[in-house]
Amino acid sequence: MGLYNLSLKEIALKIKNKEVLITEVLDDIYNRIDEKEEKIDAYLLLTKEEAYKRANELQSRLDA
């Protein structure tokens, strides 16, 4: 999908226009991290569970 190439403003607009779900944005970002992290070694801790929990809460609020 390549959402990681977009600005936060562009991603926010896509979420607002229901073109993507917040969890899809996370999927794309975490996939990119998985692709590059071994080479870059930039992260000490990734809190995927918490990120997805919060994303689902926010998506529920947007869908209401």
Buried (B, 14 or more C-beta within 10 A) or exposed (E): EEBBEBEEEEBEEBBEEEEBBBBBBBBBBBEBBEEEEEEEEEEEEEEEEEBBEEBBEEBEEEEE
